[in-house]
Amino acid sequence: MHAITISEPGGPEALAWEEVPDPVPGDGEVLVEVVAAAVNRADIMQRQGYYDPPPGASRYPGLECSGRIAALGPGVSGWAVGDEVCALLAGGGYAEKVAVPAGQLLPVPRGLDLKQAAALPEVVCTVWSNVFMVAHLRPGETLLVHGGSSGIGTMAIQLAKAVGAKVAVTAGTKEKLDRCAELGADILINYREQDFVEEIARATDGAGADVILDNMGAKYLDRNVRALAVNGRLVIIGMQGGTKGELNIGALLAKRGAVSATSLRARPLDEKAAIVAAVREHVWPLIADGHVRPIIDRETPMSDAAAAHRVVEESTHIGKVLLVVP
């Protein structure tokens, strides 16, 4: 088969479409013939040498894919060769074939085609596990999403609105904010021109955001705490703004707030399977009913993954960028 390899860390040119050995499904795994994969910031960090796959995972990038089951490993039940699926991965999605633990498979939701389904597993599992399983967003509460036009952001807007929450987003251009508004965002904040702490206070009559989903990390830590409502929950899922920040414990105590930081890739298989099962139960019906959908900016041949990485690094996209197997 062919896969995208990274001979040494570097820019997009470090990605090469090369012939490699086929994976073999182990106990509890299936072999998926990949139709499409999606680009995530974690893939870029891996290419740059900052985010290695966990032990035992494929060395090829790619945290989500869609395709057809080609073979079943020992001990797998409930799936059959030929089933159309999408999958949450610890790596290996940028390839023609990938071995996947059966607990991380999802059927293609009704109403979507097989390629579109590649844009779902990582973002839906990330949003559902953090916004709902960790932060317990409830109807009537306010969610602030940083990077509202990203794949994570566009999914978070839709899921929060589906449960009856109010949604605030930050983004860097009017075009991106307009797209967020089309998806249901109520409070639109241009982070280049506005202070999100002030804007959230103004829009909530001083109450603040009940839940904040943050991809920036250190750079936003202090302001995120100031933007929290009493009993607010800040969930950090990225480090685009650095890894070390100062936390004002007094401010957090005054808010009776909570700060959580999570990652998905290196979680144990049973935890991932529980998240996938929750997504199938709670989110897949929303997709089938048309209330939630993946936002796909463009498709690129997987052999030209470098071009897709450049788009994501430049942040010119809205939603997801797909890699399609030639």
C-alpha positions in Angstrom: 0.0 0.0 0.0 0.9 3.7 -0.1 1.1 6.0 3.0 2.3 9.4 3.9 5.6 9.1 5.6 7.7 11.7 7.5 11.4 10.9 7.1 12.4 13.8 9.4 10.5 16.6 11.1 10.0 19.7 9.0 7.6 21.7 6.8 4.9 20.4 4.5 7.6 19.2 2.1 8.5 16.5 4.7 5.4 14.6 3.8 6.0 11.9 1.2 3.6 9.4 -0.5 5.5 6.2 -0.4 5.0 2.4 -0.7 5.0 0.7 2.7 4.0 -2.7 4.1 0.3 -3.4 4.6 -0.9 -3.3 8.2 -2.2 -6.6 9.7 -5.2 -6.4 12.1 -4.4 -7.8 15.6 -6.8 -9.1 18.2 -9.9 -6.9 18.4 -9.0 -4.9 15.3 -10.3 -4.6 11.7 -8.5 -3.6 8.6 -10.0 -0.6 6.8 -9.4 0.3 3.2 -9.3 4.1 3.5 -11.4 6.3 1.2 -10.6 9.6 2.9 -9.0 11.1 6.0 -9.1 14.6 7.5 -6.3 17.0 8.5 -6.0 18.0 12.2 -3.6 20.3 14.0 -2.1 17.3 15.7 -1.0 16.0 12.3 0.9 19.2 11.7 2.5 19.0 15.2 3.6 15.4 14.4 5.1 16.5 11.1 7.0 19.2 12.9 8.4 16.7 15.5 6.3 17.9 18.5 3.7 15.2 18.8 4.8 11.6 18.4 2.2 8.8 18.2 1.6 6.9 21.4 3.5 3.5 21.8 2.1 0.9 19.5 0.3 3.3 17.2 1.0 3.7 13.5 3.9 6.1 12.7 1.9 7.6 9.8 -0.1 10.7 10.6 -3.9 10.8 10.5 -6.3 10.7 13.5 -9.6 10.0 11.6 -10.6 8.3 8.4 -13.5 6.7 6.5 -13.5 3.6 4.3 -14.6 0.0 4.0 -13.7 -3.0 6.2 -11.4 -5.3 4.3 -10.6 -7.9 7.0 -11.5 -8.8 10.6 -8.9 -9.6 13.2 -9.4 -12.3 15.8 -12.2 -11.7 18.3 -14.1 -9.1 16.3 -17.9 -9.3 16.2 -20.6 -7.0 15.2 -18.8 -5.9 12.0 -18.5 -7.5 8.6 -16.2 -7.2 5.6 -17.5 -4.6 3.3 -19.1 -2.4 6.0 -18.8 1.3 5.4 -17.3 3.0 8.5 -15.5 5.9 9.9 -12.9 5.6 12.6 -11.1 7.4 15.4 -7.4 6.6 15.2 -4.2 7.1 17.2 -2.4 7.4 13.8 -2.3 5.9 10.4 -5.1 7.6 8.6 -2.9 9.1 5.9 -2.7 5.7 4.1 -4.5 3.4 1.8 -5.1 0.9 4.7 -5.2 1.2 8.5 -5.7 -1.3 11.3 -8.3 0.0 13.8 -9.5 -1.2 17.2 -13.2 -2.3 16.7 -14.3 -0.1 19.6 -13.2 3.0 17.6 -15.4 2.3 14.6 -18.6 4.1 13.7 -21.1 3.4 10.9 -21.4 6.1 8.3 -24.3 8.2 9.5 -27.5 8.3 7.4 -27.5 11.3 5.2 -23.7 11.5 4.6 -21.6 9.8 2.0 -18.4 7.8 2.8 -16.0 10.7 2.1 -17.9 13.2 4.2 -17.8 10.8 7.1 -14.0 11.1 7.3 -14.5 14.6 8.8 -16.4 13.4 11.8 -14.7 11.0 14.3 -11.9 13.2 15.8 -13.9 16.4 16.0 -17.1 14.8 17.2 -15.3 12.7 19.8 -13.3 15.7 20.9 -16.3 18.0 21.3 -18.6 15.5 22.9 -16.1 14.2 25.4 -14.9 17.7 26.5 -18.0 19.9 26.2 -20.5 17.4 27.5 -18.7 14.5 29.3 -16.1 16.7 31.1 -17.8 20.2 31.3 -21.4 19.0 31.3 -22.8 21.8 29.2 -26.5 22.2 30.0 -29.5 23.8 28.1 -29.6 27.6 28.7 -25.9 27.9 29.5 -23.4 29.9 27.5 -20.5 28.1 25.7 -17.5 30.1 24.4 -15.6 28.4 21.6 -12.2 29.8 20.6 -11.5 29.2 16.9 -15.2 28.9 16.0 -14.6 28.4 12.3 -12.3 25.4 12.8 -13.4 21.8 12.4 -13.7 21.6 16.2 -15.4 25.0 16.4 -18.0 24.4 13.7 -19.0 21.1 15.3 -19.1 22.6 18.8 -21.5 25.3 17.7 -23.9 22.8 16.2 -23.9 20.4 19.1 -24.3 23.1 21.7 -27.2 24.7 19.8 -28.8 21.2 19.5 -28.9 20.9 23.2 -30.3 24.4 23.8 -27.2 26.3 24.8 -26.1 29.8 23.8 -22.9 29.9 21.8 -20.2 32.6 21.6 -17.2 32.2 19.2 -14.0 33.9 18.5 -12.5 34.1 14.9 -10.2 36.4 13.0 -12.2 37.5 10.0 -15.7 38.7 9.2 -16.1 35.8 6.7 -15.3 33.2 9.4 -17.7 34.9 11.9 -20.4 35.0 9.3 -20.1 31.3 8.8 -20.3 30.7 12.5 -23.5 32.8 12.6 -25.0 30.6 9.8 -24.3 27.6 12.0 -26.2 29.2 14.9 -23.5 31.1 16.9 -25.2 33.9 18.9 -22.2 36.0 20.0 -19.5 36.8 17.4 -16.1 38.1 18.5 -13.3 39.1 16.2 -10.3 38.4 18.4 -8.1 40.7 16.2 -10.3 43.7 17.0 -12.2 42.9 20.2 -11.4 41.7 23.8 -13.3 38.5 24.3 -13.5 39.0 28.0 -15.3 42.4 27.6 -17.5 41.1 24.8 -18.6 38.0 26.8 -19.4 40.2 29.8 -21.4 42.6 27.7 -23.4 39.8 26.0 -24.2 38.0 29.2 -25.0 41.0 31.4 -21.7 40.4 33.3 -22.4 36.8 34.0 -19.7 35.3 31.8 -19.4 32.0 30.0 -20.5 28.8 31.7 -18.1 26.6 29.6 -15.1 27.6 27.6 -13.5 25.3 25.0 -10.0 26.6 24.4 -7.4 25.6 21.8 -4.8 28.3 22.8 -3.5 27.2 26.2 -1.1 29.6 28.0 -1.8 32.7 26.0 -5.5 32.8 26.9 -5.3 31.2 30.4 -5.7 34.4 32.5 -8.4 35.9 30.2 -10.3 32.7 30.0 -10.6 32.5 33.8 -11.7 36.2 33.9 -14.4 35.3 31.2 -15.8 32.4 33.2 -19.1 32.6 35.0 -19.5 31.6 38.6 -19.3 27.8 38.6 -17.8 28.0 35.1 -15.7 25.2 33.5 -12.7 25.9 31.3 -11.5 22.9 29.1 -8.2 23.3 27.4 -7.6 21.0 24.4 -4.7 22.8 22.6 -1.5 24.7 23.0 -1.4 27.0 20.0 -0.7 29.9 22.4 2.0 28.1 24.4 2.3 25.6 27.2 3.2 27.6 30.3 0.9 30.3 31.8 0.2 31.8 35.2 -3.0 30.7 36.8 -4.6 33.2 39.2 -5.9 30.8 41.9 -7.7 33.7 43.7 -9.7 34.6 40.6 -10.5 30.9 40.0 -11.7 30.5 43.6 -13.8 33.6 43.4 -15.6 32.0 40.4 -15.7 28.6 42.0 -14.4 27.5 38.7 -12.7 24.4 37.3 -9.9 24.1 34.8 -9.5 20.8 32.9 -6.9 19.9 30.2 -7.5 16.8 28.1 -6.2 14.9 25.1 -7.8 12.1 23.1 -5.0 10.4 21.2 -3.2 8.6 24.0 -6.2 7.6 26.0 -6.6 3.9 26.8 -8.7 1.9 24.3 -11.5 1.4 26.8 -11.8 5.1 27.3 -11.9 5.8 23.6 -14.4 3.1 23.1 -16.7 4.6 25.7 -16.4 8.0 24.0 -17.2 6.5 20.6 -20.2 4.7 22.0 -21.5 7.9 23.6 -21.1 9.7 20.3 -22.9 7.0 18.4 -25.8 7.2 20.9 -26.1 11.0 21.2 -24.6 12.6 18.1 -25.3 10.1 15.3 -29.1 10.7 15.5 -28.6 14.4 15.3 -26.6 13.9 12.1 -29.2 11.5 10.6 -31.9 14.1 11.3 -30.0 16.9 9.6 -29.5 19.0 12.8 -25.7 18.5 12.7 -23.3 18.1 9.8 -19.6 18.2 9.1 -18.4 21.4 7.5 -15.9 20.6 4.8 -13.8 23.3 3.2 -12.1 21.3 0.4 -10.8 17.9 -0.7 -7.2 17.3 -1.7 -5.6 14.1 -3.1 -3.9 12.3 -0.2 -0.7 12.0 -2.2 -0.6 15.9 -2.0 -1.0 16.1 1.7 1.6 18.8 1.8 -0.9 21.2 0.1 -3.6 20.4 2.6 -1.2 21.1 5.5 -0.3 24.5 4.1 -4.0 25.4 3.9 -4.5 24.4 7.6 -1.3 26.1 8.8 -2.3 29.3 7.0 -5.8 29.1 8.6 -7.5 30.1 5.4 -10.1 27.2 5.7 -13.4 26.9 7.4 -14.3 23.6 8.9 -12.3 20.5 7.7 -9.8 19.7 5.0 -10.1 16.2 3.6 -7.5 14.0 2.0 -8.9 11.6 -0.6 -7.1 8.4 -1.6 -6.3 8.6 -5.3 
